[in-house]
Amino acid sequence: MNVSTNTIQGARRLPWWVILLGLAIAYSPNYLNRIARWLGAEWHWMGGPQSVLVWNWAVMLVLLLFILVVERRGLSSIGLRKPTGKDIQWAMIFWGVSVGVSGVVHTWFPAPELDGLEVILAFSIPVLLLIILTTSVTEEVFYRGYSIERIRELTGSLSLAVLISFVLFLLPHIAFFGPHWLLSQGLSVVLLYVLYVWRRNLWACMLMHLLGNMMILFPALGLE
């Protein structure tokens, strides 16, 4: 996708402060629990990963409205456009490759006990399915579609946008799941970024992310 000095995807260039505000909204689920507690809130759902079921959907709604109303851009500006057969095909191929590599890694380097995965597996299957769906959809909007496109517009560099988004995606995941997560899921994350930059279709990334997240159902159901 070509970027001119004045426009992105044929739209007027956004002021830098609008982009920074949008990015602050996109990354806000990482710190909303802390802010709520600082303000004195002690809701029971704020105690763990289940908080994404509230914060992520609420923030995604706010972000989509921000894009439409404040930025005056279409949702295609963050890759939310109708997927083609090739988009779906490559999402499936990349998912298959990532699952194969992850399986080999788990065989050679078993995950340590008491990492973040154990916290996730403690949820009931219905709640786990909701978390899987939520993260697969909202994280793609936050970390791939919006983050890459707007940081690119802000900096003028696709490579820098991908690098910044990549690091900001890894940090909370490593903090929660532990360093082993990067070893087993690192390739999957890289392929998600490759898929987005190549195909520019967020639905394809959501599909790949969803299929990858669904693999957690095997240990949850005792099918490992």
C-alpha positions as CSV (number, residue, x, y, z in Angstrom):
1,M,0.0,0.0,0.0
2,N,1.5,3.3,-1.1
3,V,1.6,6.2,1.3
4,S,1.8,9.7,0.0
5,T,3.0,12.7,2.1
6,N,-0.5,14.1,2.4
7,T,-2.9,11.2,2.4
8,I,-3.3,7.7,3.7
9,Q,-5.6,5.4,1.6
10,G,-6.9,8.5,-0.2
11,A,-8.0,10.2,3.1
12,R,-6.7,13.4,4.6
13,R,-3.7,13.1,6.9
14,L,-4.7,12.9,10.5
15,P,-3.2,15.4,13.0
16,W,-0.6,13.7,15.2
17,W,-2.6,14.3,18.4
18,V,-5.6,12.5,16.9
19,I,-3.4,9.5,16.1
20,L,-1.9,9.5,19.6
21,L,-5.4,9.7,21.1
22,G,-6.6,6.8,19.0
23,L,-3.5,4.7,20.0
24,A,-4.1,5.5,23.7
25,I,-7.7,4.2,23.3
26,A,-6.5,1.1,21.5
27,Y,-4.0,0.2,24.2
28,S,-6.1,1.2,27.1
29,P,-7.3,-2.3,28.0
30,N,-3.8,-2.9,29.4
31,Y,-4.2,-0.3,32.2
32,L,-8.0,0.2,32.7
33,N,-8.1,-2.3,35.6
34,R,-5.4,-0.3,37.4
35,I,-7.2,3.0,36.7
36,A,-10.5,1.6,38.0
37,R,-8.9,0.3,41.2
38,W,-7.1,3.6,41.7
39,L,-10.5,5.3,41.5
40,G,-11.8,2.9,44.1
41,A,-13.7,0.3,42.0
42,E,-13.5,-3.3,43.2
43,W,-15.7,-5.2,40.7
44,H,-15.3,-8.9,41.0
45,W,-14.6,-9.4,37.3
46,M,-11.5,-7.2,37.4
47,G,-9.4,-9.8,39.2
48,G,-8.1,-11.7,36.1
49,P,-8.2,-12.4,32.4
50,Q,-12.0,-12.4,32.4
51,S,-11.8,-8.6,32.5
52,V,-11.2,-8.6,28.8
53,L,-14.8,-9.6,28.3
54,V,-15.8,-6.1,29.5
55,W,-12.9,-3.8,28.7
56,N,-11.9,-5.1,25.3
57,W,-15.4,-5.0,23.8
58,A,-16.1,-1.6,25.4
59,V,-12.8,-0.2,24.1
60,M,-13.3,-1.6,20.7
61,L,-16.7,0.0,20.4
62,V,-15.2,3.4,21.5
63,L,-12.3,3.0,19.0
64,L,-14.6,2.1,16.1
65,L,-16.7,5.2,16.9
66,F,-13.6,7.2,17.2
67,I,-12.5,6.1,13.7
68,L,-15.9,6.9,12.1
69,V,-16.7,10.1,14.0
70,V,-13.5,11.8,15.0
71,E,-11.1,10.5,12.3
72,R,-13.9,10.4,9.7
73,R,-12.3,7.3,8.2
74,G,-14.0,4.1,7.1
75,L,-13.3,0.8,8.9
76,S,-11.4,-0.3,5.8
77,S,-8.7,2.1,7.0
78,I,-7.8,-0.5,9.6
79,G,-8.1,-3.5,7.3
80,L,-11.8,-4.3,8.1
81,R,-12.8,-5.1,4.5
82,K,-14.4,-8.2,2.9
83,P,-11.8,-11.1,2.8
84,T,-11.0,-12.8,-0.5
85,G,-10.5,-16.6,-0.9
86,K,-6.8,-16.0,-0.9
87,D,-7.0,-14.1,2.4
88,I,-8.8,-17.1,4.1
89,Q,-6.5,-19.6,2.4
90,W,-3.3,-17.9,3.7
91,A,-4.8,-17.5,7.1
92,M,-5.4,-21.3,7.2
93,I,-1.9,-22.0,5.9
94,F,-0.2,-19.7,8.4
95,W,-2.3,-21.2,11.2
96,G,-1.3,-24.8,10.2
97,V,2.4,-23.8,10.1
98,S,2.2,-22.1,13.5
99,V,0.4,-25.1,15.1
100,G,3.0,-27.5,13.7
101,V,5.9,-25.5,15.0
102,S,4.2,-24.9,18.4
103,G,3.6,-28.7,18.7
104,V,7.3,-29.4,18.1
105,V,8.3,-26.7,20.7
106,H,6.0,-28.2,23.3
107,T,7.5,-31.6,22.7
108,W,11.0,-30.5,23.0
109,F,10.5,-27.8,25.6
110,P,7.4,-28.5,27.8
111,A,5.8,-25.5,29.4
112,P,6.6,-24.9,33.0
113,E,3.9,-25.3,35.6
114,L,2.1,-22.4,37.2
115,D,2.4,-20.1,34.2
116,G,-0.5,-18.0,32.9
117,L,-1.9,-20.9,31.0
118,E,-3.0,-22.6,34.2
119,V,-5.0,-19.5,35.1
120,I,-6.8,-19.6,31.7
121,L,-7.5,-23.3,32.0
122,A,-9.2,-22.8,35.4
123,F,-12.2,-21.1,33.7
124,S,-15.3,-23.0,32.7
125,I,-15.6,-23.9,29.0
126,P,-18.3,-21.3,28.2
127,V,-16.1,-18.5,29.8
128,L,-13.0,-19.8,28.1
129,L,-14.8,-19.7,24.7
130,L,-15.9,-16.1,25.3
131,I,-12.3,-15.2,26.2
132,I,-11.0,-16.9,23.1
133,L,-13.5,-15.1,20.8
134,T,-12.9,-11.7,22.5
135,T,-9.1,-11.7,22.3
136,S,-9.2,-13.1,18.7
137,V,-11.3,-10.2,17.5
138,T,-10.4,-7.3,19.7
139,E,-6.6,-7.8,19.8
140,E,-6.5,-7.8,16.0
141,V,-8.3,-4.5,15.9
142,F,-6.0,-3.0,18.6
143,Y,-2.6,-4.4,17.8
144,R,-2.7,-5.1,14.1
145,G,-5.3,-3.1,12.2
146,Y,-5.4,0.2,14.1
147,S,-1.9,0.1,15.6
148,I,0.0,-0.6,12.4
149,E,-1.9,1.7,10.2
150,R,-1.9,4.7,12.5
151,I,1.7,4.3,13.7
152,R,2.7,4.1,10.0
153,E,0.8,7.3,9.3
154,L,2.4,9.0,12.3
155,T,6.0,7.9,11.6
156,G,5.9,7.4,7.8
157,S,7.5,3.9,8.3
158,L,5.8,0.6,7.9
159,S,8.7,-1.3,9.4
160,L,8.8,1.0,12.5
161,A,5.0,0.6,12.9
162,V,5.2,-3.1,12.8
163,L,8.1,-3.2,15.3
164,I,6.4,-0.9,17.8
165,S,3.1,-2.8,17.5
166,F,4.9,-6.1,17.8
167,V,6.7,-5.2,21.0
168,L,3.6,-3.7,22.6
169,F,1.7,-6.9,21.8
170,L,4.4,-9.2,23.2
171,L,5.0,-7.4,26.5
172,P,1.7,-8.0,28.2
173,H,1.5,-11.6,26.9
174,I,5.0,-12.5,28.2
175,A,4.2,-10.8,31.5
176,F,1.1,-13.0,31.9
177,F,2.0,-16.3,30.3
178,G,5.8,-16.2,31.0
179,P,8.8,-16.4,28.7
180,H,7.9,-19.8,27.4
181,W,4.9,-18.3,25.6
182,L,7.3,-16.5,23.3
183,L,9.1,-19.7,22.5
184,S,6.0,-21.6,21.7
185,Q,3.9,-18.8,20.2
186,G,6.5,-16.4,18.8
187,L,6.2,-17.8,15.2
188,S,2.4,-17.5,15.3
189,V,2.7,-13.8,16.3
190,V,5.2,-13.1,13.6
191,L,2.9,-14.8,11.0
192,L,0.0,-12.7,12.2
193,Y,2.0,-9.6,11.4
194,V,3.1,-11.0,8.1
195,L,-0.4,-11.9,7.2
196,Y,-1.7,-8.4,8.0
197,V,1.1,-6.5,6.2
198,W,0.8,-8.8,3.2
199,R,-3.0,-9.2,2.8
200,R,-4.1,-6.0,4.7
201,N,-7.3,-7.9,5.8
202,L,-8.1,-7.9,9.4
203,W,-10.8,-10.6,9.1
204,A,-8.1,-13.1,7.9
205,C,-6.0,-12.2,10.9
206,M,-9.0,-12.7,13.2
207,L,-9.6,-16.1,11.7
208,M,-6.0,-17.2,12.2
209,H,-5.9,-15.8,15.7
210,L,-9.2,-17.6,16.6
211,L,-8.0,-20.9,15.2
212,G,-4.8,-20.5,17.2
213,N,-6.6,-19.6,20.4
214,M,-9.0,-22.6,20.0
215,M,-6.1,-24.9,20.5
216,I,-6.3,-24.2,24.2
217,L,-9.5,-26.2,24.3
218,F,-7.5,-29.4,23.9
219,P,-5.9,-29.2,27.4
220,A,-9.1,-27.6,28.8
221,L,-11.0,-30.6,27.8
222,G,-8.3,-33.1,28.8
223,L,-7.5,-34.1,25.2
224,E,-3.8,-33.4,25.2
